[in-house]
Amino acid sequence: MRRIERLADALLETGLTRSDSMALRGFRGAGVDERVSYGELRERVERVAAGIVARGARVVILSSINTPELVASVLGALQAGVRALLLPADLPAAALAAAARASGASLAIAREGDPRFASLALPIVREAELAASAPSRFEPLAESGALLLPTSGTTGASKIVVRSAPGLITLAHSSARAFGIASDDRSALAIPICHSYGLDQLLAALAAGACVDLYEGFQLGALRRALREDGTSVFPGVPVMLDALSRGEAFRAPELRRVFSSGSPLAPRVYERFLAVSGIAVGQFYGATEFGSVTYNNPAATQFDPMDVGLALGDAVIRVLPHDAENPAREVPAGVEGRIAVSGSTLMDGYLAHASPLRGGFFVTGDLGVQSEHGVLRITGRRELVIDVGGKKVNPAEVERVLALHPGVREVVVLPGPGTDTYSRLRAVVVPEPGAGPDEAELQRFAREHLPPHMIPRRIELCTDPPRGATGKILRAQLVAERASS
């Protein structure tokens, strides 16, 4: 039939073989608010696509709280052959308006009662309104739709990434195979779909024909019940979630088979504590908004090390380059730290309103890592975060790993601090363990016992509520800005 229809079928074909099987369950508060079968999801996607085409919108902006309505709108936009801008639910109204203008959006599909959308000079509709006004037949506005996703902005200004539907669907199927997700699985998704990791997990589960339980944010009590009692078998989390779930009494989840972590480094202490209370080993991913999830560290692997991020997924190619390299042909030997470059069919089309950053088919990231002779990748830090301390280069991730060994430290971020015109000193912002109160002098003594002099932060401050992004990652750039004058 229509090419765009076949594109959607390529994602949902497994679930559609049993169209009455459950695709989505929306959780609000303590229980299930909405249930959507694969057959119903397919119909809703078609109606949304037809409604978008009827309104002639080439770019739409979507309300981004995890609900079945959002999923139908995202897939409907791809089905219609348009671009859909997905923004964090906590993005301030002024920033949302600026992103809408930059994208050229001409239609907003928003939940009722979201005040941020009221200031947009755009028509605002709900998914149900689009469906109600949709014609019975439509032709897509382009051969392939795309999603517009903002980068996390954890280390600097955010950009908007363009990822096309074919690449997203390819990643969904390769991820489902690598993760071992099957049609009888149930995935508990509390990571925002507007974040690349959450989006990838949603699409992988749908490609496998599994059921996705959608949570409107991290609801600790609801997720505990889901893991213990509700038949959840797949749980994609981030370190902050795993940390919270691992505190308290041990629990056994009879159906739980896979637990994943991504978004920020998983501290060894959090990994061990979650394993102790749940009996489940956590597998880490490596990915970015520009290319999605591209490696997976499978706990079932023979030489599994929980601090690795694993082997490449699908047709992804991972190279480690010299620190100063822009040419992806220059690789360092196995075991040597360098700059990570990624290639493959899931790469973004580019940045909105920016020149393409691709070099020879590779995206040269700002991440630093080490690759073993067998291709297993470990992330060691960020290139742009390296701090010059008296002519010596300090990778803050190394200092953070050491300070995190202190029993009173829950999280730590190391930043450049006030120094001179030619070099910086180090400054550490420490999130203490609940009930623990290590003071600066104690942490300084600990640092002196484990670090060389140039890697010891000159200033350490306790902070119980640092600024965080959608996945719980601490926003370094905001911390730097807040502390620039102090």
N, C-alpha and C positions, 0 to 999 in steps of 0.2 A: 504494500500500500504506500503511504507516504514515507519518505526516507526518515523523517524525524520520528515517526512512529516506531520504525525499526530500531532507532537509536534508543528509545526508552525501553523497548522490549529487550534490547541487549543487556540492560541493567536488571530488569525485573523478571526475566524469563524463568528463572528457577522458582520464584514464588508464584508466578502465574500458572505453573503446572498444577498448583493446588490453590485456585483463586480465592477459596474461602478460608485459607490459612491466614493467621494473624501476621500483619506486617508491622503495625505500629500500635503502641499503647501510650497514651499521654497521661502522665502523672501530675496531679496538682494537689498539694497538701498531702493528706495521708493515704489517698487511694487513687484508683484509675479513673480518670476523667473522660477518656475517649478511647474507643477501639476502632481500628481500621484494618480491614482485610486487604490482601494483595489485589483482589478484584476491585474493591472500592478505591484503593489508592490509584490504580490504573485509570479508573474513570475520573477521579478528581484531577489527576494530572492532565488528562485530555481536556477537561472543561476549563481549567485554569489557562492552559496553552491557547485554547480557542478564544477565551476572553481577552487575553493579552493581545493577540493578533487583531481581534476586532477593534481594539482601541488604538492600534497602530504604534504601540510603545516599543521603541528599540532598546531602551535601557529602563529597568525597573529597580526600585530600591525596596528591600524587604525588612520587615520587623523580624528581629532575630532571636526571640526566645524559643527554646526547644519545644515545639508542639507539632502535632500532625499537620496543622494548618501551614506551618512554615515548610515542612518537608514537601507537601503538595505544591506549594508555591515555587520552591526552588526547582523541583523537577519539571513543573509546568513551564517555567521560564526557559529551561534548557530545551524542552519539547517545542516551544514556540520559536526557537532560534534567535533568542534575544540575550542581552547581557543582564545579569542580576547582581546587584551590589548588596553584599551581606556585611552588616556592620554590628559591632558589639552592642548588646542590649543596654549597657551602662554608658554608652558614648553620649556626652553632653549634646544638647540640642544644637548649639552653634557649630560643633564639629560635624554633626550629622548633616547639617545644612550645607556646609562647605564641601563635604564629600559628595553630596547629591549634585551640587553644581559642577564639580570637577568631572563627575562621571557622565553628565549629560542626561541624567534620569528624567523621564517625562511622566512616570506613574509610580506611586507608592502603594505597596500591598502591605497593610499594617494591621496589627491587632487593634481592636476597639479599646479606646481609653489610653493609648500611648501618647502622652502630651507632647513628646519631642517632635512628632510628625506634624503637629498643628501649625508650626512655623514654616513648613515647606510650601513653596508656591507651586504645588503639584496636586493633581487629583489623587485622592486617597480612597482605596477600596479594600475590602476584605476578600479573602479567598472565596467565600460563599457568594459574594456579590458578583465576582467574575464568572463563577460557575453558572449562576442563575441567568446571566445575560449572554452566555456563550452560544454562538451558532453551532449547528450540528456538524458542519464541515469547515475546515480551514486549511490554508496553506501556510507553512512556517515562513517567517520573515527573513530567514537566512538558513544556510545548510546546517550550521552548527551553532548552538548557544554557548555561552560562557559565563563563568562566575567571576565576579570582581571581589577580591578578598584583600583587606588591609593587612600589611605585615604587623607584627606584634608591637613594634615601637619600644621594645624593652631597652634597647641601647641607643636609640636615636629617633629621628623623625620617621613616621610611618609612610610607606608607599602603598599603592593599590596594584595588586597582582592580577593579571588576566589569565585564567585557566580554562581551557576549552573543554567542551563536553566529551569528545573522544578520549582525551587524556585522562579525565576523571573516571570514565567508565573502565578504561584499561587498568588503571590503578585499583579500582574497586575489585575487579576479578582477580588480579594477581595478589592483592592483599588477602582476600578471602581464602585463597588457596594456601598462602604462606602461613596464615594464622590458624588454619584448620577449622574455620567457621563452617557450620553445616546448617541445613534447613531446620533442624530440630533445636537449634540454639536460641537462647534469649539473651540479648545484650542490654545491659543497663547503661544508658548514655546520659551522663550529667555534664559532659564537656560541651560547651557551646558549639553549635553547628557552624557558626560564623568563623570559628577557629579551624584552621586546616586539619588538625588532628581529629577534632570532632566530626568534621565533614567526611574525612577519609573513613572513619570508623562506621559512620552511618551508611555510606555507600557500600562498604565491604559487606556489612551485614545484610543489606538489601540484595546485593548481588548473590549472596549465598542462600537467599530465601528465608533468612532467620527473622525472628521477631525482635523489634527494637523498642525498648521501654525508654521513653523520653522524659527527662526530669528538667524542670525549669530552674536549673541551678543545682548547686551541691547541697542536698538535703541529707544530713548525716543520718538521722533516724530512719528515713525512708530507705536509704541505700543499705543500711545495716539489715533491715528487714528483707530487702530484696535479695541480698547475698545469703542470708540464713534460711529464708522461708519461701521465697517466691519463685524458685526455679531458675534464677539467673545463672547462666553458664559462662558468659563472657562479660568481663568488666574492664573497659578501658578507663584508666584513671590517670591522674597526675600526682606528683609527689605529695602535694599538700593534702589531697584526698586520702591517699594511702597512709599518710602519717596520722590523720584524724581517725581513720578506721582501725588502725592498729593499736590505738590506745584503749585500755580497758580490758575486759575479760576476753579470753580466747573464744573463737566461734568456729563452727564447722559448717560449711556450705556444701551439702551433698551433691549439688548439680554443678558447682563452679569448677570450670576446667581451665580457663584462660584469664589471666590478669595481666594487663599491659600498663606501661608507664611511658610518658613522653612529655614534651613541653618544657622541661628543665631537668637537670641532672638528678638522678635518684641517689640519695645519700645512702651509704652502706648501712647505717643504723636503721633507717626506715625500711630498707629491704629486709633486713634480718628480723625486725620487729613484726612486720606484716607476715613474713613466713612463719614466725613463731605462733602468732595468734590464729592464723587461718590454715596453715599447712600448704599454702599455694606459693610457688616461686613466681616472681614477677619478671616478665620479659620486657626489655626496653626497646623503643623505636628511636630512629633518627629521622628527622624530616624538617621541612620548612614550608612556609606558605608558597614559596616559589616552585616547589616540586612535590609537595606532599610527603608521605612516608616512603622512605627509600631503603631503609635497612630494618631488620628485625632480629633480635637476639632471643632465639628459641630456648626456653629452659630445658627442653628435651634433647638439646644438642649434646654430643659426647663431651666436649670440652667447654661447657657453659661457664662463663664468668659473669655474674650479675651486673658488673660495672661496664661491660661492653654494650654496644648498641647493635652488634651483629653483622650479618651478611646482607648483600644487596638483594632487593626484591625485584621480581620480574626481569625486565630488560635494563634496569638501572645499572650504570657503571660508576663506580666510586674511584677517584684518584686522590692521592695525597701529594701536594706540590710543595716546593720550597716556600718559605714564609713570604718572600717578596715576589712570588711568581704570579703572573697574569696569564701565562701561556700554559694551557692544560697538558701540553706534550711533555713538560718537564716534571717528572715524578721523582720523589725521594725513595730510597730503599725501604723495604718492609722494616717496621719497628722504629722508624725515624719520624718525629713529629713534623707536621707541615699543615698546609692549608687545604681544606677539603674542597674538591670539585665534583660536580654531579652531572651526569648526562642520562638521557633516556626519554621514552615516549611520554612520560608524565610531566616533563618540564613545562613551565608556564610559557605562554605566547610572548610575554614581556610585561613591563610596567606601564600602567596608564599614564600617558603624557610624559614618558621618559624614554630615552634611547635604550635599545636592547642591551642588556648586560652580558649576553651570551658570548662566549669566546670559543670558536671551533666546535660548536655544539654543546659546550659545557657551561654550567653556571658555577663560577668560582665563588664559593661562599666566604664568609668571614669567620667560619668555624675552624678551629684547629683540632687535629686528631692524629692518631697512630693506627696504621693498618698492619695486621699480622701477615705472615707469609701465606696464610690460608684465606686472606681477604676479610677477616673479622675486624670491624672498626671500633675504636674507642674515642670518644670526644674528650679533649683535654682543655679546651678553653675557647676564647674568642680573640681573633687577631686584633680587632680595634680596641679591645679592652686592655691590651698589654701596656703596662705603665713603666715609664723610664724613672728609675730611682738611682740617682747619682751615676748615670751612665750604664746601669745594669737593667736589663729588661726583666720585668716581673710579670708572670702570668697570674692574674688574681685568682684564677681557679685553683692553682696550687696552694695558695695561702688559705683559701676558703676550705679546701679539703682538710687541711691540718687543723684549723680552728674548729671545724665541725666535729672533730674527735673529742673535744671537751664535753663532758657529760651535761653541762649546763647550757650548751648551745644547741638550739633547734635548727636555725638557719643563719647563714652569714653571707654578707656581700662585701667585697673589698673594692674600694673606690680610690681614685687619685685624690689626695688631700693637698692642702696648702703647702707649697714648697718655695722654690725660687723661679726666676724666669727661665731657667734651663732644665729643671727637673722637678718631679713631684715627690711627695711622700705618700705613704699609704694610710688609708683610713678604713676602718672596718665598722659596719653596721650589723649588730648581732641581734637576732630574735632569740630570746632565752626560752628554754624549756619551761612549760607551765609549772609554777611553784619554785623555780630555780632563780637565783639572782646573782650570778657571778658578776663581780664588779670589774672595772677596767684594770685595776692592778693585778687581780687574779688572772685575767685573760692575758695580760702582758707577760706575766711570769710563765704561763703555759706556752705562749708564742716563743719566748726566748729559749725554752727547753727543746723546741722542735723545729725552729726555723733559723736560717742564717740572718745576720743583723739587717741586711738590706730588705729582707722580706717581712720584717716585724712591723705591723701597723703602728704609727706614732700616736694614733688616736683611735680608741674603741668606744663606741656608744651603744647602749641598749635601746632597742626599738621594738615595742610589742605589736605595732600595727603599721608595717611598711606599705607603701602603695603597691598594688598588685594588678596584673592584667587579667584577662578573661579566664585563663587556666590556672591562676594562682601564682604565676611567676612574678617575682619582685621586679619592679620597673626601675632598672638602674639609672636610666636617663633622668627620671624624675627625682630620684634620690640625689644625683649629682647636682641638679638644678636647685633643689631645696637647700643644699648645703654649700653652695658655691661661695657664699659670703661669710660663712662661719668657720 
